[in-house]
Amino acid sequence: YDPITSMLYLMNDVYRIDNIKRDRHKMELLLRSLARNEATTVTNKRLKNDMKEIDDEDIDIQTVANYLDIFNRLFLTDNQKPYDTKLRSSVRVKQAEKRHLSDPSLAAALLRATPGNVVGRFEYTGILI
């Protein structure tokens, strides 16, 4: 079982959502950026900049938002709303959602993590759990 290959097959479902062909490479870069920023409140602009660091071609910020919407509709992402025990806390309003991939193994696979390079890296593996 190769999660990356499975995700590429899933990209075929992207077309079925609204019959629009999208750039698979850009979508994979966005998924990798999401994996790198797992469990953070990363902005769309930061995701866009991550993608540009790897790929010289720029992508429109609205395209990033559209891709994120598609990932959400395909249940690839599952964002966490801000939470504070106090009902009137400003955190509930000011803080952005934390971005998560639906399955931690997707994040690990997208980053090409292996047991050898994950063991002992608690700052990342703790986020996945």
FIKOL-733935 format. One line per 8 residues: their letters; for each residue x, y, z of N, C-alpha, C. Coordinates in pm, 1 decimal. Example, Ala and Ser with C-alpha at 12.3 -4.5 7.8 and 13.67 -1.06 7.14 Angstrom:
<rodos>
as> 1319.0/-569.0/780.0/1230.0/-450.0/780.0/1320.0/-330.0/780.0; 1285.0/-225.0/708.0/1367.0/-106.0/714.0/1290.0/3.0/787.0
</rodos>
This chain:
<rodos>
ydpitsml> 83.9/-118.2/0.0/0.0/0.0/0.0/87.7/123.5/0.0; 67.1/209.8/-96.2/143.4/333.4/-106.7/45.6/451.2/-96.9; 47.6/523.9/15.3/-48.2/634.6/32.5/-37.2/741.6/-74.9; 83.9/766.9/-124.8/100.1/869.7/-229.1/25.3/826.8/-355.1; 43.0/701.2/-396.3/-26.6/651.4/-514.8/-177.4/657.3/-493.1; -220.9/620.2/-373.0/-364.1/626.1/-342.8/-416.2/767.9/-353.3; -335.4/863.2/-309.2/-378.9/1002.0/-316.9/-385.7/1049.0/-461.4; -294.9/1000.7/-544.1/-301.2/1038.2/-685.3/-427.1/982.0/-750.2
ylmndvyr> -465.2/860.8/-710.7/-592.9/807.3/-759.5/-708.1/893.8/-710.9; -695.9/940.7/-589.9/-799.2/1027.2/-534.8/-810.9/1157.0/-614.4; -700.1/1199.0/-673.9/-702.2/1321.0/-755.3/-801.3/1306.3/-870.7; -823.0/1182.3/-915.8/-923.0/1161.7/-1021.2/-1061.7/1201.8/-971.6; -1085.5/1184.1/-842.6/-1213.7/1224.8/-785.0/-1229.4/1376.1/-785.0; -1118.4/1446.8/-783.6/-1122.2/1593.2/-786.8/-1194.8/1639.3/-911.9; -1165.7/1576.8/-1023.8/-1229.7/1613.4/-1149.7/-1380.6/1589.0/-1142.6; -1420.0/1483.6/-1076.0/-1562.1/1447.6/-1069.1/-1643.9/1544.5/-984.7
idnikrdr> -1579.0/1621.3/-900.2/-1652.8/1714.7/-814.9/-1723.9/1820.2/-897.2; -1650.6/1882.4/-989.8/-1713.3/1989.1/-1068.7/-1669.2/1990.2/-1215.1; -1611.8/1877.8/-1260.4/-1569.9/1860.7/-1400.2/-1470.0/1965.8/-1447.2; -1382.5/2006.2/-1357.5/-1275.8/2100.3/-1392.9/-1142.8/2030.2/-1371.6; -1059.0/2031.9/-1475.9/-925.7/1972.4/-1463.4/-836.9/2067.2/-1385.1; -762.6/2009.3/-1292.4/-672.7/2088.7/-1208.9/-532.4/2032.7/-1219.3; -436.7/2113.6/-1181.0/-296.4/2077.1/-1188.6/-261.9/1979.8/-1074.9; -238.3/1854.1/-1110.2/-207.3/1751.9/-1009.0/-80.8/1786.0/-931.1
hkmelllr> 18.1/1836.8/-1001.4/145.1/1871.6/-936.5/122.8/1977.7/-829.3; 45.9/2079.8/-862.1/17.3/2186.3/-765.0/-61.0/2131.5/-645.5; -154.0/2042.6/-673.5/-232.7/1985.1/-565.0/-144.5/1900.5/-473.0; -51.9/1825.4/-531.1/38.7/1746.1/-448.4/130.0/1837.5/-366.0; 177.0/1946.5/-426.5/259.4/2041.8/-351.2/180.7/2101.8/-235.2; 54.7/2132.7/-258.9/-28.8/2187.9/-153.0/-48.7/2085.2/-41.6; -71.0/1959.8/-78.5/-85.7/1855.7/22.2/42.6/1838.7/103.2; 157.2/1847.5/36.5/285.1/1839.2/108.9/302.4/1956.1/204.0
slarneat> 261.9/2072.9/159.9/271.3/2189.8/246.6/179.1/2174.3/367.2; 59.9/2120.7/344.4/-31.0/2094.8/455.3/30.6/1993.9/552.7; 96.6/1892.3/498.8/161.6/1792.1/584.9/272.2/1855.9/667.1; 349.9/1943.1/603.7/458.2/2010.6/674.1/404.4/2101.8/783.8; 288.4/2157.4/761.4/226.8/2251.6/855.7/114.1/2187.3/935.6; 118.5/2057.0/950.8/15.5/1982.7/1023.4/-7.8/2042.5/1161.7; -133.4/2058.0/1197.2/-175.9/2104.9/1329.6/-131.3/2247.6/1360.3; -122.7/2331.2/1257.0/-89.8/2472.4/1277.2/-201.2/2557.7/1217.4
tvtnkrlk> -193.0/2686.4/1242.2/-291.0/2780.6/1185.8/-231.8/2850.7/1063.8; -159.1/2775.4/983.8/-92.1/2831.2/866.4/-194.6/2898.4/773.4; -153.7/3010.8/716.1/-241.9/3085.3/625.8/-231.3/3031.7/483.2; -329.1/3065.9/402.4/-325.1/3029.8/260.8/-204.2/3091.6/192.7; -168.3/3212.0/233.8/-52.9/3278.7/173.9/75.5/3201.0/203.9; 89.5/3152.3/326.3/208.2/3074.6/362.1/212.1/2944.0/284.1; 97.2/2879.5/267.9/89.8/2757.4/188.2/133.0/2785.2/44.5; 85.2/2896.4/-9.1/122.2/2938.7/-145.3/273.1/2958.6/-155.8
ndmkeidd> 331.2/3024.8/-56.2/475.4/3050.2/-57.6/555.4/2921.3/-43.4; 506.2/2826.4/36.3/571.2/2695.7/46.6/577.0/2629.1/-89.7; 466.3/2634.3/-161.0/459.2/2572.3/-292.2/556.1/2638.3/-389.2; 565.5/2770.0/-381.7/652.7/2843.4/-472.9/799.3/2813.7/-445.9; 835.8/2784.0/-320.9/974.1/2750.6/-288.5/1019.3/2624.1/-360.7; 926.3/2532.7/-385.1/959.1/2406.6/-452.7/940.3/2419.3/-603.1; 834.6/2486.7/-642.7/797.1/2499.5/-782.9/810.9/2645.7/-822.7; 885.4/2673.7/-926.6/910.5/2812.5/-965.1/786.2/2885.3/-1013.3
edidiqtv> 685.2/2811.2/-1057.4/562.6/2874.8/-1104.4/479.7/2921.5/-986.5; 422.4/3038.5/-1000.1/338.3/3094.7/-894.7/197.2/3038.3/-908.3; 123.7/3043.8/-800.6/-15.6/3000.6/-799.4/-97.5/3110.6/-732.8; -214.3/3133.3/-783.2/-302.5/3236.4/-729.8/-355.3/3193.6/-593.3; -366.1/3286.5/-501.8/-413.3/3257.4/-366.4/-556.2/3202.4/-368.7; -637.9/3247.8/-462.6/-774.5/3196.3/-474.5/-773.6/3050.4/-520.4; -677.3/3013.6/-603.4/-664.0/2874.3/-645.9/-629.3/2786.1/-527.1; -541.1/2836.0/-440.3/-508.1/2762.8/-317.7/-635.1/2741.5/-235.2
anyldifn> -714.7/2845.3/-220.5/-840.1/2834.9/-144.5/-935.1/2734.4/-209.7; -941.8/2734.7/-342.6/-1028.1/2639.8/-413.3/-981.2/2496.0/-391.5; -850.1/2474.9/-398.7/-795.6/2341.2/-376.1/-824.3/2295.8/-233.3; -809.5/2385.6/-137.1/-838.2/2350.9/2.3/-985.5/2313.2/20.1; -1073.1/2383.7/-49.5/-1215.4/2352.0/-44.1/-1241.2/2212.8/-100.9; -1175.3/2179.2/-209.0/-1190.9/2046.8/-268.7/-1140.0/1939.3/-173.4; -1024.7/1962.6/-111.5/-971.8/1866.0/-15.1/-1070.1/1846.0/99.4; -1132.7/1952.1/141.1/-1232.1/1942.5/247.6/-1353.2/1861.3/201.5
rlfltdnq> -1398.6/1886.5/80.9/-1514.4/1814.6/27.4/-1485.7/1666.7/4.7; -1357.5/1633.2/-18.4/-1317.3/1493.3/-35.4/-1277.5/1428.8/97.6; -1293.4/1502.4/205.2/-1260.2/1455.2/340.2/-1111.7/1422.7/355.8; -1026.6/1495.8/283.2/-881.7/1482.5/301.8/-833.5/1567.8/417.7; -905.1/1674.4/443.9/-868.1/1762.8/554.2/-980.2/1764.8/657.3; -940.7/1792.8/778.6/-1036.0/1799.7/889.2/-984.0/1905.5/985.2; -1021.8/2028.8/962.2/-968.7/2139.4/1041.6/-1034.8/2146.7/1178.2; -957.6/2196.4/1273.4/-1001.7/2205.3/1412.1/-1034.0/2349.7/1446.4
kpydtklr> -1156.1/2372.6/1488.9/-1199.0/2507.4/1527.2/-1124.7/2551.9/1652.6; -1102.8/2683.1/1669.0/-1038.6/2732.5/1791.2/-1124.4/2701.2/1913.1; -1059.1/2675.2/2022.8/-1132.7/2636.5/2142.7/-1071.5/2701.2/2266.1; -1157.5/2741.9/2353.2/-1118.5/2788.2/2485.3/-1232.2/2751.4/2578.8; -1197.9/2715.6/2700.4/-1301.9/2674.3/2794.1/-1397.3/2788.2/2828.9; -1349.0/2910.8/2819.6/-1433.5/3026.2/2848.7/-1517.1/3059.9/2725.4; -1645.5/3062.2/2741.4/-1735.1/3086.6/2627.8/-1712.6/3222.0/2562.6; -1677.1/3322.9/2639.8/-1661.1/3457.1/2585.5/-1516.0/3489.3/2550.2
ssvrvkqa> -1431.5/3389.0/2543.0/-1290.2/3409.9/2514.2/-1271.4/3463.9/2372.1; -1178.0/3557.2/2356.2/-1148.7/3612.1/2223.8/-1078.7/3510.1/2134.9; -1022.2/3405.5/2194.1/-956.8/3300.4/2115.6/-1055.8/3239.4/2016.8; -1179.7/3224.4/2060.4/-1281.7/3163.5/1974.6/-1307.7/3245.8/1849.1; -1278.7/3373.7/1854.2/-1303.7/3462.2/1740.7/-1176.1/3492.6/1663.3; -1068.5/3520.5/1734.5/-945.5/3568.6/1671.9/-860.5/3459.3/1608.1; -855.7/3344.3/1670.5/-763.9/3240.8/1623.5/-820.5/3168.8/1502.5; -733.6/3137.1/1409.6/-773.9/3062.4/1290.6/-785.0/2913.5/1324.5
ekrhlsdp> -848.8/2839.8/1235.2/-858.9/2695.4/1251.9/-721.4/2631.6/1238.0; -698.3/2524.2/1312.3/-577.4/2445.6/1292.8/-602.8/2350.2/1177.9; -507.2/2342.5/1089.2/-522.3/2257.9/971.2/-470.4/2117.6/1000.5; -551.0/2019.0/963.7/-513.8/1878.8/981.2/-549.8/1801.3/855.6; -464.3/1707.2/819.1/-504.1/1607.5/721.1/-586.9/1504.6/797.1; -682.5/1443.6/730.9/-776.1/1353.8/797.6/-708.4/1233.1/861.0; -601.7/1186.3/800.2/-532.1/1069.0/850.6/-384.9/1104.7/869.9; -329.8/1084.8/988.4/-189.2/1119.1/1012.5/-92.4/1046.4/919.2
slaaallr> -132.0/928.2/871.1/-42.6/856.2/780.3/-26.9/930.6/647.7; -126.0/1009.7/609.3/-113.9/1090.1/487.5/-2.5/1192.9/502.9; -0.4/1259.5/617.2/104.5/1358.7/642.1/240.7/1292.7/640.9; 252.8/1178.0/706.8/381.3/1107.4/710.8/423.2/1064.2/570.6; 330.3/1012.0/492.2/362.1/966.9/356.9/399.7/1083.2/265.8; 327.2/1192.9/277.6/356.7/1308.8/193.2/495.6/1366.1/221.6; 540.0/1353.0/344.8/673.7/1401.2/381.6/779.6/1292.1/364.7; 735.2/1177.6/310.7/822.9/1063.6/287.7/893.5/1019.7/416.9
atpgnvvg> 816.9/1021.6/523.9/869.3/980.4/653.5/882.1/828.3/657.4; 987.4/781.4/718.8/1008.6/639.6/740.4/1024.8/617.6/890.3; 1008.0/494.8/935.5/1028.2/471.8/1079.0/1166.6/518.6/1125.7; 1265.1/502.7/1041.1/1400.5/542.5/1078.0/1419.0/691.8/1097.1; 1350.8/773.2/1016.5/1370.7/917.0/1031.4/1262.3/985.4/1113.9; 1167.5/907.6/1165.4/1063.1/964.8/1250.0/1090.9/938.6/1397.9; 1150.0/822.8/1426.2/1176.4/785.7/1565.3/1264.6/891.4/1631.3; 1218.8/939.3/1744.5/1295.0/1038.6/1819.5/1265.3/1182.5/1782.6
rfeytgil> 1186.0/1204.2/1681.2/1149.7/1341.4/1641.7/1012.4/1374.4/1697.9; 1010.7/1391.2/1828.0/884.6/1408.1/1898.5/814.3/1538.5/1863.9; 887.9/1639.5/1819.5/823.4/1766.2/1786.4/727.5/1749.7/1668.2; 753.7/1653.3/1579.1/663.1/1629.8/1467.1/570.7/1511.9/1493.0; 625.1/1401.8/1539.6/539.9/1284.9/1559.2/433.7/1309.5/1665.4; 463.2/1392.3/1762.1/362.5/1425.9/1862.6/244.9/1499.6/1803.7; 268.4/1576.1/1700.6/161.8/1649.8/1633.3/70.6/1552.8/1557.0; 128.8/1448.6/1503.0/51.4/1353.7/1424.2/-43.0/1268.5/1508.2
i> -7.6/1248.7/1632.1/-85.7/1157.4/1716.5/-212.0/1224.3/1766.6
</rodos>
